[in-house]
């Protein structure tokens, strides 16, 4: 089976991530699912699942700070929304004084996945992002050239 077929097959299945109480206690867990490493985060009463490697250049999001509803990548400080994988940045319009930064979006960049709860278990469906070139999440075996 090719890598694309593996990813597609994994996306059709539910994958056990861990026990709910353990993830709540640890706040985050990384689990290999198919060919992806998925980061599941417990934040303010909700579970989120995103690829563990940052879309920008592969930073380890499991080490990122969680602020409001975003994960801040520890490498270049990009902010990624936990629910949608949207990349956010602050911009300043130099023609407006006093200068005031405002939040802007680069669009959805990071792969996010669906989290489901079953009794005391936390599970995840991988979302099938095949064909979406903006979905730059890195496969765990990707290497820089
Ligand atoms: S690798 Fe994450 S912001 Fe650059």
Backbone and ligand atoms as CSV (ligand in chain L), in Angstrom:
chain,resi,resn,atom,element,x,y,z
A,1,UNK,N,N,0.846,-1.185,0.000
A,1,UNK,CA,C,0.000,0.000,0.000
A,1,UNK,C,C,0.890,1.246,0.000
A,2,UNK,N,N,0.537,2.213,-0.827
A,2,UNK,CA,C,1.341,3.427,-0.887
A,2,UNK,C,C,1.107,4.292,0.344
A,3,UNK,N,N,1.978,5.278,0.538
A,3,UNK,CA,C,1.843,6.169,1.682
A,3,UNK,C,C,0.500,6.899,1.648
A,4,UNK,N,N,0.085,7.387,0.473
A,4,UNK,CA,C,-1.202,8.078,0.364
A,4,UNK,C,C,-2.359,7.149,0.730
A,5,UNK,N,N,-2.241,5.878,0.298
A,5,UNK,CA,C,-3.296,4.920,0.634
A,5,UNK,C,C,-3.312,4.634,2.130
A,6,UNK,N,N,-2.128,4.578,2.756
A,6,UNK,CA,C,-2.054,4.365,4.207
A,6,UNK,C,C,-2.752,5.500,4.955
A,7,UNK,N,N,-2.459,6.720,4.529
A,7,UNK,CA,C,-3.061,7.881,5.183
A,7,UNK,C,C,-4.575,7.873,4.983
A,8,UNK,N,N,-5.010,7.555,3.762
A,8,UNK,CA,C,-6.446,7.510,3.488
A,8,UNK,C,C,-7.123,6.432,4.329
A,9,UNK,N,N,-6.475,5.266,4.460
A,9,UNK,CA,C,-7.054,4.187,5.269
A,9,UNK,C,C,-7.119,4.594,6.732
A,10,UNK,N,N,-6.063,5.245,7.221
A,10,UNK,CA,C,-6.054,5.677,8.629
A,10,UNK,C,C,-7.132,6.704,8.903
A,11,UNK,N,N,-7.459,7.512,7.882
A,11,UNK,CA,C,-8.446,8.569,8.083
A,11,UNK,C,C,-9.852,8.021,8.218
A,12,UNK,N,N,-10.062,6.770,7.808
A,12,UNK,CA,C,-11.403,6.187,7.887
A,12,UNK,C,C,-11.630,5.444,9.198
A,13,UNK,N,N,-10.643,5.416,10.062
A,13,UNK,CA,C,-10.740,4.656,11.295
A,13,UNK,C,C,-10.700,5.567,12.511
A,14,UNK,N,N,-11.242,5.036,13.591
A,14,UNK,CA,C,-11.098,5.690,14.881
A,14,UNK,C,C,-9.845,5.134,15.531
A,15,UNK,N,N,-9.049,6.025,16.088
A,15,UNK,CA,C,-7.796,5.606,16.719
A,15,UNK,C,C,-7.834,5.966,18.196
A,16,UNK,N,N,-7.541,4.973,19.025
A,16,UNK,CA,C,-7.490,5.207,20.462
A,16,UNK,C,C,-6.273,6.070,20.776
A,17,UNK,N,N,-6.509,7.174,21.463
A,17,UNK,CA,C,-5.417,8.070,21.836
A,17,UNK,C,C,-4.994,7.831,23.277
A,18,UNK,N,N,-5.963,7.695,24.169
A,18,UNK,CA,C,-5.625,7.471,25.560
A,18,UNK,C,C,-6.853,7.578,26.445
A,19,UNK,N,N,-6.632,7.340,27.710
A,19,UNK,CA,C,-7.714,7.456,28.682
A,19,UNK,C,C,-7.954,8.943,28.974
A,20,UNK,N,N,-9.210,9.289,29.019
A,20,UNK,CA,C,-9.603,10.682,29.225
A,20,UNK,C,C,-8.928,11.285,30.455
A,21,UNK,N,N,-8.984,10.585,31.583
A,21,UNK,CA,C,-8.439,11.162,32.818
A,21,UNK,C,C,-6.933,11.377,32.712
A,22,UNK,N,N,-6.232,10.499,32.000
A,22,UNK,CA,C,-4.782,10.663,31.845
A,22,UNK,C,C,-4.441,11.877,30.989
A,23,UNK,N,N,-5.218,12.081,29.912
A,23,UNK,CA,C,-4.941,13.223,29.030
A,23,UNK,C,C,-5.306,14.525,29.734
A,24,UNK,N,N,-6.390,14.496,30.501
A,24,UNK,CA,C,-6.752,15.701,31.268
A,24,UNK,C,C,-5.626,16.041,32.246
A,25,UNK,N,N,-5.081,15.025,32.890
A,25,UNK,CA,C,-4.005,15.256,33.869
A,25,UNK,C,C,-2.722,15.753,33.187
A,26,UNK,N,N,-2.372,15.128,32.063
A,26,UNK,CA,C,-1.112,15.482,31.378
A,26,UNK,C,C,-1.259,16.707,30.481
A,27,UNK,N,N,-2.485,17.057,30.135
A,27,UNK,CA,C,-2.802,18.200,29.266
A,27,UNK,C,C,-2.503,17.961,27.792
A,28,UNK,N,N,-1.545,17.103,27.483
A,28,UNK,CA,C,-1.247,16.831,26.074
A,28,UNK,C,C,-0.561,15.473,25.946
A,29,UNK,N,N,-0.786,14.853,24.794
A,29,UNK,CA,C,-0.174,13.561,24.517
A,29,UNK,C,C,0.099,13.473,23.022
A,30,UNK,N,N,1.189,12.822,22.665
A,30,UNK,CA,C,1.518,12.599,21.256
A,30,UNK,C,C,1.337,11.115,20.976
A,31,UNK,N,N,0.643,10.820,19.873
A,31,UNK,CA,C,0.369,9.428,19.522
A,31,UNK,C,C,0.596,9.246,18.026
A,32,UNK,N,N,1.266,8.151,17.660
A,32,UNK,CA,C,1.425,7.816,16.247
A,32,UNK,C,C,0.138,7.178,15.752
A,33,UNK,N,N,-0.399,7.749,14.685
A,33,UNK,CA,C,-1.629,7.251,14.084
A,33,UNK,C,C,-1.369,7.108,12.594
A,34,UNK,N,N,-1.405,5.885,12.107
A,34,UNK,CA,C,-1.032,5.673,10.712
A,34,UNK,C,C,0.376,6.191,10.501
A,35,UNK,N,N,0.535,7.065,9.531
A,35,UNK,CA,C,1.869,7.633,9.267
A,35,UNK,C,C,2.026,9.017,9.874
A,36,UNK,N,N,1.127,9.398,10.733
A,36,UNK,CA,C,1.196,10.737,11.313
A,36,UNK,C,C,1.429,10.649,12.816
A,37,UNK,N,N,2.067,11.676,13.358
A,37,UNK,CA,C,2.152,11.844,14.797
A,37,UNK,C,C,1.173,12.949,15.151
A,38,UNK,N,N,0.224,12.593,15.992
A,38,UNK,CA,C,-0.871,13.507,16.334
A,38,UNK,C,C,-0.706,13.972,17.781
A,39,UNK,N,N,-0.884,15.266,17.968
A,39,UNK,CA,C,-0.847,15.869,19.291
A,39,UNK,C,C,-2.280,16.098,19.745
A,40,UNK,N,N,-2.642,15.492,20.866
A,40,UNK,CA,C,-3.969,15.727,21.446
A,40,UNK,C,C,-3.776,16.587,22.686
A,41,UNK,N,N,-4.502,17.688,22.705
A,41,UNK,CA,C,-4.380,18.682,23.769
A,41,UNK,C,C,-5.709,18.799,24.494
A,42,UNK,N,N,-5.640,18.833,25.816
A,42,UNK,CA,C,-6.818,19.151,26.627
A,42,UNK,C,C,-6.661,20.589,27.085
A,43,UNK,N,N,-7.626,21.440,26.708
A,43,UNK,CA,C,-7.527,22.860,27.038
A,43,UNK,C,C,-8.907,23.419,27.341
A,44,UNK,N,N,-9.068,23.964,28.506
A,44,UNK,CA,C,-10.306,24.611,28.931
A,44,UNK,C,C,-11.541,23.746,28.667
A,45,UNK,N,N,-11.434,22.462,29.029
A,45,UNK,CA,C,-12.586,21.572,28.960
A,45,UNK,C,C,-12.809,20.884,27.635
A,46,UNK,N,N,-11.973,21.161,26.643
A,46,UNK,CA,C,-12.130,20.534,25.331
A,46,UNK,C,C,-10.854,19.823,24.911
A,47,UNK,N,N,-11.029,18.819,24.042
A,47,UNK,CA,C,-9.897,18.094,23.461
A,47,UNK,C,C,-9.714,18.544,22.008
A,48,UNK,N,N,-8.461,18.672,21.606
A,48,UNK,CA,C,-8.120,19.052,20.229
A,48,UNK,C,C,-7.047,18.100,19.721
A,49,UNK,N,N,-7.074,17.837,18.422
A,49,UNK,CA,C,-6.053,16.981,17.819
A,49,UNK,C,C,-5.483,17.680,16.590
A,50,UNK,N,N,-4.171,17.832,16.581
A,50,UNK,CA,C,-3.485,18.458,15.449
A,50,UNK,C,C,-2.217,17.670,15.159
A,51,UNK,N,N,-1.699,17.806,13.956
A,51,UNK,CA,C,-0.403,17.200,13.678
A,51,UNK,C,C,0.622,17.802,14.621
A,52,UNK,N,N,1.527,16.973,15.113
A,52,UNK,CA,C,2.485,17.452,16.110
A,52,UNK,C,C,3.554,18.348,15.486
A,53,UNK,N,N,3.844,18.180,14.214
A,53,UNK,CA,C,4.860,19.002,13.546
A,53,UNK,C,C,4.223,20.231,12.921
A,54,UNK,N,N,4.776,21.393,13.233
A,54,UNK,CA,C,4.265,22.653,12.719
A,54,UNK,C,C,4.360,22.688,11.187
A,55,UNK,N,N,3.321,23.198,10.550
A,55,UNK,CA,C,3.279,23.272,9.088
A,55,UNK,C,C,4.412,24.136,8.530
A,56,UNK,N,N,4.884,25.091,9.314
A,56,UNK,CA,C,5.856,26.058,8.797
A,56,UNK,C,C,7.196,25.403,8.495
A,57,UNK,N,N,7.755,24.760,9.498
A,57,UNK,CA,C,9.064,24.154,9.283
A,57,UNK,C,C,9.304,22.968,10.204
A,58,UNK,N,N,8.213,22.401,10.697
A,58,UNK,CA,C,8.333,21.162,11.465
A,58,UNK,C,C,8.598,21.319,12.949
A,59,UNK,N,N,8.365,22.490,13.491
A,59,UNK,CA,C,8.576,22.696,14.930
A,59,UNK,C,C,7.719,21.757,15.776
A,60,UNK,N,N,8.219,21.407,16.966
A,60,UNK,CA,C,7.522,20.452,17.849
A,60,UNK,C,C,6.399,21.126,18.638
A,61,UNK,N,N,5.185,21.039,18.116
A,61,UNK,CA,C,4.075,21.745,18.756
A,61,UNK,C,C,3.747,21.197,20.149
A,62,UNK,N,N,4.194,19.987,20.459
A,62,UNK,CA,C,3.941,19.466,21.811
A,62,UNK,C,C,4.692,20.271,22.862
A,63,UNK,N,N,5.659,21.071,22.432
A,63,UNK,CA,C,6.412,21.928,23.353
A,63,UNK,C,C,5.928,23.375,23.323
A,64,UNK,N,N,4.894,23.636,22.526
A,64,UNK,CA,C,4.392,24.997,22.390
A,64,UNK,C,C,3.510,25.429,23.546
A,65,UNK,N,N,3.523,26.721,23.817
A,65,UNK,CA,C,2.627,27.279,24.829
A,65,UNK,C,C,1.217,27.356,24.261
A,66,UNK,N,N,0.244,27.149,25.135
A,66,UNK,CA,C,-1.158,27.297,24.744
A,66,UNK,C,C,-1.636,28.640,25.293
A,67,UNK,N,N,-2.084,29.490,24.382
A,67,UNK,CA,C,-2.592,30.810,24.764
A,67,UNK,C,C,-3.977,30.974,24.165
A,68,UNK,N,N,-4.912,31.284,25.027
A,68,UNK,CA,C,-6.301,31.405,24.627
A,68,UNK,C,C,-6.696,30.123,23.896
A,69,UNK,N,N,-6.905,30.164,22.592
A,69,UNK,CA,C,-7.291,28.955,21.862
A,69,UNK,C,C,-6.255,28.611,20.801
A,70,UNK,N,N,-5.013,29.019,21.039
A,70,UNK,CA,C,-3.948,28.796,20.059
A,70,UNK,C,C,-2.757,28.074,20.683
A,71,UNK,N,N,-2.025,27.367,19.838
A,71,UNK,CA,C,-0.742,26.803,20.215
A,71,UNK,C,C,0.327,27.669,19.556
A,72,UNK,N,N,1.294,28.102,20.362
A,72,UNK,CA,C,2.388,28.901,19.812
A,72,UNK,C,C,3.575,27.979,19.557
A,73,UNK,N,N,3.979,27.897,18.293
A,73,UNK,CA,C,5.105,27.028,17.943
A,73,UNK,C,C,6.375,27.544,18.638
A,74,UNK,N,N,7.133,26.654,19.280
A,74,UNK,CA,C,8.325,27.109,20.011
A,74,UNK,C,C,9.466,27.574,19.102
A,75,UNK,N,N,9.443,27.236,17.822
A,75,UNK,CA,C,10.573,27.593,16.959
A,75,UNK,C,C,10.496,29.030,16.449
A,76,UNK,N,N,9.398,29.429,15.824
A,76,UNK,CA,C,9.296,30.770,15.241
A,76,UNK,C,C,8.098,31.540,15.751
A,77,UNK,N,N,7.446,30.983,16.755
A,77,UNK,CA,C,6.357,31.670,17.469
A,77,UNK,C,C,5.095,31.894,16.654
A,78,UNK,N,N,4.897,31.137,15.567
A,78,UNK,CA,C,3.625,31.217,14.860
A,78,UNK,C,C,2.528,30.732,15.793
A,79,UNK,N,N,1.365,31.338,15.675
A,79,UNK,CA,C,0.221,30.923,16.480
A,79,UNK,C,C,-0.762,30.174,15.584
A,80,UNK,N,N,-1.203,29.029,16.060
A,80,UNK,CA,C,-2.089,28.151,15.296
A,80,UNK,C,C,-3.313,27.852,16.151
A,81,UNK,N,N,-4.498,28.104,15.599
A,81,UNK,CA,C,-5.703,27.820,16.375
A,81,UNK,C,C,-5.859,26.311,16.541
A,82,UNK,N,N,-6.276,25.918,17.736
A,82,UNK,CA,C,-6.385,24.494,18.042
A,82,UNK,C,C,-7.538,23.844,17.295
A,83,UNK,N,N,-8.631,24.562,17.125
A,83,UNK,CA,C,-9.828,23.961,16.546
A,83,UNK,C,C,-9.776,23.864,15.024
A,84,UNK,N,N,-9.183,24.880,14.373
A,84,UNK,CA,C,-9.235,24.918,12.903
A,84,UNK,C,C,-7.881,24.759,12.227
A,85,UNK,N,N,-6.793,24.945,12.952
A,85,UNK,CA,C,-5.476,24.904,12.324
A,85,UNK,C,C,-5.163,26.180,11.567
A,86,UNK,N,N,-5.849,27.256,11.923
A,86,UNK,CA,C,-5.636,28.531,11.248
A,86,UNK,C,C,-4.379,29.206,11.801
A,87,UNK,N,N,-3.583,29.747,10.916
A,87,UNK,CA,C,-2.363,30.435,11.332
A,87,UNK,C,C,-2.649,31.922,11.486
A,88,UNK,N,N,-2.270,32.465,12.654
A,88,UNK,CA,C,-2.562,33.863,12.958
A,88,UNK,C,C,-1.271,34.646,13.155
A,89,UNK,N,N,-1.326,35.918,12.821
A,89,UNK,CA,C,-0.191,36.802,13.054
A,89,UNK,C,C,-0.710,38.197,13.361
A,90,UNK,N,N,0.155,39.000,13.941
A,90,UNK,CA,C,-0.228,40.376,14.218
A,90,UNK,C,C,0.408,41.289,13.186
A,91,UNK,N,N,-0.390,42.199,12.670
A,91,UNK,CA,C,0.090,43.156,11.681
A,91,UNK,C,C,-0.226,44.574,12.154
A,92,UNK,N,N,0.580,45.514,11.654
A,92,UNK,CA,C,0.393,46.921,11.996
A,92,UNK,C,C,0.243,47.710,10.703
A,93,UNK,N,N,-0.770,48.542,10.654
A,93,UNK,CA,C,-0.938,49.448,9.526
A,93,UNK,C,C,-0.160,50.725,9.857
A,94,UNK,N,N,0.973,50.981,9.162
A,94,UNK,CA,C,1.807,52.135,9.509
A,94,UNK,C,C,1.134,53.470,9.239
A,95,UNK,N,N,0.037,53.464,8.481
A,95,UNK,CA,C,-0.643,54.729,8.199
A,95,UNK,C,C,-1.595,55.129,9.318
A,96,UNK,N,N,-1.822,54.225,10.248
A,96,UNK,CA,C,-2.746,54.513,11.353
A,96,UNK,C,C,-1.927,54.763,12.620
A,97,UNK,N,N,-2.059,55.986,13.148
A,97,UNK,CA,C,-1.340,56.351,14.372
A,97,UNK,C,C,-2.339,56.545,15.507
A,98,UNK,N,N,-2.066,56.134,16.715
A,98,UNK,CA,C,-0.874,55.397,17.089
A,98,UNK,C,C,-0.908,53.978,16.509
A,99,UNK,N,N,0.269,53.420,16.344
A,99,UNK,CA,C,0.359,52.066,15.797
A,99,UNK,C,C,-0.362,51.093,16.717
A,100,UNK,N,N,-1.157,50.255,16.096
A,100,UNK,CA,C,-1.940,49.309,16.891
A,100,UNK,C,C,-1.960,47.960,16.176
A,101,UNK,N,N,-1.318,46.941,16.753
A,101,UNK,CA,C,-1.319,45.627,16.106
A,101,UNK,C,C,-2.715,45.008,16.110
A,102,UNK,N,N,-3.063,44.358,15.017
A,102,UNK,CA,C,-4.333,43.634,14.937
A,102,UNK,C,C,-4.052,42.218,14.443
A,103,UNK,N,N,-4.907,41.296,14.884
A,103,UNK,CA,C,-4.732,39.901,14.481
A,103,UNK,C,C,-5.225,39.687,13.059
A,104,UNK,N,N,-4.433,38.977,12.283
A,104,UNK,CA,C,-4.773,38.636,10.902
A,104,UNK,C,C,-4.590,37.130,10.709
A,105,UNK,N,N,-5.178,36.610,9.641
A,105,UNK,CA,C,-5.113,35.178,9.379
A,105,UNK,C,C,-4.349,34.892,8.093
A,106,UNK,N,N,-3.552,33.840,8.134
A,106,UNK,CA,C,-2.917,33.334,6.915
A,106,UNK,C,C,-3.771,32.242,6.285
A,107,UNK,N,N,-4.878,31.902,6.958
A,107,UNK,CA,C,-5.729,30.805,6.506
A,107,UNK,C,C,-5.410,29.522,7.253
A,108,UNK,N,N,-6.126,28.485,6.904
A,108,UNK,CA,C,-5.922,27.189,7.548
A,108,UNK,C,C,-4.649,26.562,6.987
A,109,UNK,N,N,-3.707,26.313,7.863
A,109,UNK,CA,C,-2.413,25.789,7.443
A,109,UNK,C,C,-2.066,24.461,8.104
A,110,UNK,N,N,-2.497,24.274,9.328
A,110,UNK,CA,C,-2.108,23.102,10.101
A,110,UNK,C,C,-3.203,22.042,10.038
A,111,UNK,N,N,-2.812,20.793,9.886
A,111,UNK,CA,C,-3.805,19.729,9.901
A,111,UNK,C,C,-4.388,19.573,11.299
A,112,UNK,N,N,-5.702,19.584,11.371
A,112,UNK,CA,C,-6.395,19.274,12.612
A,112,UNK,C,C,-7.220,18.016,12.366
A,113,UNK,N,N,-7.512,17.320,13.432
A,113,UNK,CA,C,-8.245,16.066,13.332
A,113,UNK,C,C,-9.427,16.087,14.297
A,114,UNK,N,N,-10.343,15.167,14.089
A,114,UNK,CA,C,-11.543,15.096,14.915
A,114,UNK,C,C,-11.275,14.263,16.161
A,115,UNK,N,N,-11.722,14.775,17.298
A,115,UNK,CA,C,-11.604,14.033,18.557
A,115,UNK,C,C,-12.993,13.574,18.968
A,116,UNK,N,N,-13.099,12.312,19.365
A,116,UNK,CA,C,-14.358,11.796,19.894
A,116,UNK,C,C,-14.097,11.164,21.253
A,117,UNK,N,N,-15.112,11.215,22.093
A,117,UNK,CA,C,-15.019,10.602,23.417
A,117,UNK,C,C,-15.950,9.397,23.449
A,118,UNK,N,N,-15.448,8.306,24.010
A,118,UNK,CA,C,-16.244,7.096,24.153
A,118,UNK,C,C,-16.006,6.563,25.556
A,119,UNK,N,N,-17.026,6.684,26.388
A,119,UNK,CA,C,-16.881,6.347,27.811
A,119,UNK,C,C,-15.681,7.095,28.367
A,120,UNK,N,N,-14.646,6.381,28.757
A,120,UNK,CA,C,-13.467,7.036,29.343
A,120,UNK,C,C,-12.324,7.154,28.353
A,121,UNK,N,N,-12.580,6.829,27.081
A,121,UNK,CA,C,-11.517,6.843,26.081
A,121,UNK,C,C,-11.598,8.089,25.207
A,122,UNK,N,N,-10.429,8.555,24.810
A,122,UNK,CA,C,-10.338,9.647,23.841
A,122,UNK,C,C,-9.838,9.040,22.536
A,123,UNK,N,N,-10.571,9.286,21.466
A,123,UNK,CA,C,-10.230,8.736,20.155
A,123,UNK,C,C,-10.090,9.867,19.148
A,124,UNK,N,N,-9.468,9.537,18.034
A,124,UNK,CA,C,-9.329,10.540,16.984
A,124,UNK,C,C,-9.549,9.919,15.623
A,125,UNK,N,N,-10.222,10.673,14.764
A,125,UNK,CA,C,-10.282,10.366,13.338
A,125,UNK,C,C,-9.272,11.273,12.662
A,126,UNK,N,N,-8.430,10.718,11.814
A,126,UNK,CA,C,-7.573,11.582,11.008
A,126,UNK,C,C,-8.430,12.168,9.912
A,127,UNK,N,N,-8.334,13.460,9.702
A,127,UNK,CA,C,-9.030,14.060,8.583
A,127,UNK,C,C,-8.230,13.808,7.317
A,128,UNK,N,N,-8.927,13.503,6.272
A,128,UNK,CA,C,-8.279,13.252,4.988
A,128,UNK,C,C,-8.047,14.586,4.290
A,129,UNK,N,N,-6.810,15.000,4.237
A,129,UNK,CA,C,-6.460,16.276,3.610
A,129,UNK,C,C,-5.844,16.039,2.237
A,130,UNK,N,N,-6.009,14.848,1.686
A,130,UNK,CA,C,-5.390,14.570,0.397
A,130,UNK,C,C,-5.911,15.550,-0.645
A,131,UNK,N,N,-5.014,16.041,-1.431
A,131,UNK,CA,C,-5.380,16.974,-2.488
A,131,UNK,C,C,-5.396,18.421,-2.058
A,132,UNK,N,N,-5.279,18.682,-0.753
A,132,UNK,CA,C,-5.272,20.058,-0.271
A,132,UNK,C,C,-3.826,20.504,-0.102
A,133,UNK,N,N,-3.324,21.263,-1.058
A,133,UNK,CA,C,-1.917,21.628,-1.057
A,133,UNK,C,C,-1.576,22.587,0.067
A,134,UNK,N,N,-2.567,23.288,0.586
A,134,UNK,CA,C,-2.287,24.188,1.697
A,134,UNK,C,C,-2.033,23.408,2.976
A,135,UNK,N,N,-2.480,22.182,3.006
A,135,UNK,CA,C,-2.324,21.376,4.214
A,135,UNK,C,C,-0.892,20.897,4.301
A,136,UNK,N,N,-0.059,21.717,4.863
A,136,UNK,CA,C,1.365,21.444,4.853
A,136,UNK,C,C,1.861,20.609,6.003
A,137,UNK,N,N,0.987,20.001,6.791
A,137,UNK,CA,C,1.459,19.170,7.894
A,137,UNK,C,C,2.449,18.145,7.381
A,138,UNK,N,N,3.502,17.948,8.116
A,138,UNK,CA,C,4.578,17.091,7.629
A,138,UNK,C,C,4.343,15.653,8.068
A,139,UNK,N,N,4.591,14.727,7.171
A,139,UNK,CA,C,4.583,13.332,7.563
A,139,UNK,C,C,5.738,13.103,8.511
A,140,UNK,N,N,5.574,12.177,9.435
A,140,UNK,CA,C,6.594,12.031,10.457
A,140,UNK,C,C,7.932,11.583,9.876
A,141,UNK,N,N,7.914,11.009,8.708
A,141,UNK,CA,C,9.193,10.589,8.115
A,141,UNK,C,C,9.736,11.597,7.125
A,142,UNK,N,N,9.100,12.776,7.033
A,142,UNK,CA,C,9.599,13.786,6.112
A,142,UNK,C,C,10.979,14.271,6.559
A,143,UNK,N,N,11.784,14.588,5.583
A,143,UNK,CA,C,13.120,15.091,5.893
A,143,UNK,C,C,13.360,16.375,5.113
A,144,UNK,N,N,14.205,17.254,5.680
A,144,UNK,CA,C,14.592,18.455,4.959
A,144,UNK,C,C,15.602,18.092,3.886
A,145,UNK,N,N,15.560,18.799,2.783
A,145,UNK,CA,C,16.530,18.517,1.713
A,145,UNK,C,C,17.509,19.636,1.608
L,1,LIG,S1,S,8.422,25.788,12.636
L,1,LIG,FE1,FE,6.672,26.481,13.659
L,1,LIG,S2,S,6.691,28.601,13.381
L,1,LIG,FE2,FE,8.376,27.911,12.281
